[in-house]
Every structure is written in structure tokens, then in C-alpha cells.
Amino acid sequence: MKKTIKDLYGSAILFFYFLKWPYLVGYPFLYLNGLNQNLILDLLWLICLVLVIKDIFTMIKNREINRCKKRNKTK
């Protein structure tokens, strides 16, 4: 049972790491071209959207931290 959970967790990490951007962009395109609405696919798209927003927020936060460190070193 533990191995199965670890395998599912690893698969989810790989899926969301490599496919969040293509899925975020591609799913609305498919939906507009006639894909039937599916609750599971909609939830996956929302999860990808949240992860992309989190990545952007983290990138901005890290950039600000690095700027503060550089300012403190020059003083």
C-alpha cells in the first residue's frame, strides 16, 4: 500500500511539474473547439492554474529577497 501511494505521489509531481503550462494553455483551446465539459479535467485545470500562480508569486518573492541581499552587501 505504501509503495502504491509513493508511486501515485511521484506521478502527480511529475505531471504537475512538466505539464502544468501546456495543460493550462491547451485545455481552454480544446474546450473552445468542442471538448465536452468534464469535472475531473476542470479540476486538474484549476490545480494547474493555482500552481502557476504560486510559481509566479514565489519567483517575485525570491527576486525581492535577492535584491535585498545585494543591497546589504554593498553597504
SVG drawing of the C-alpha trace seen along z (x, -y; Angstrom):
<svg xmlns="http://www.w3.org/2000/svg" viewBox="-20 -51 50 53">
<polyline fill="none" stroke="black" stroke-width="0.4" points="0.0,0.0 2.8,-2.4 4.6,-1.8 1.4,-2.5 0.9,-5.8 4.5,-6.8 4.1,-5.9 1.0,-8.0 2.6,-10.9 5.6,-10.7 3.4,-10.6 1.5,-13.6 4.7,-15.6 6.0,-14.7 2.6,-15.5 2.2,-18.9 5.9,-19.9 6.2,-19.2 2.6,-19.5 1.1,-22.4 1.9,-25.0 0.8,-23.0 -2.3,-21.9 -3.1,-25.4 -3.0,-26.7 -4.2,-23.7 -7.3,-22.8 -9.2,-26.0 -8.3,-25.7 -9.7,-22.1 -12.8,-23.2 -13.5,-26.0 -13.1,-23.5 -15.8,-21.1 -14.5,-19.1 -17.3,-18.1 -17.2,-19.5 -15.6,-17.1 -15.4,-17.8 -12.1,-16.0 -10.4,-17.8 -11.8,-21.1 -10.4,-20.4 -7.0,-19.5 -7.0,-22.8 -7.8,-24.7 -5.0,-22.9 -2.6,-23.8 -3.7,-27.5 -3.1,-27.6 0.3,-26.1 1.3,-28.6 0.1,-31.5 2.2,-30.0 5.2,-29.7 4.9,-33.4 4.5,-34.6 7.5,-32.6 9.6,-33.9 8.7,-37.5 9.3,-36.9 12.7,-35.3 13.7,-38.2 12.9,-40.7 14.9,-38.7 17.9,-38.6 17.7,-42.3 17.7,-42.9 20.7,-40.7 22.6,-42.5 21.8,-45.9 23.0,-44.8 26.3,-43.5 27.1,-46.8 26.5,-48.9"/>
</svg>
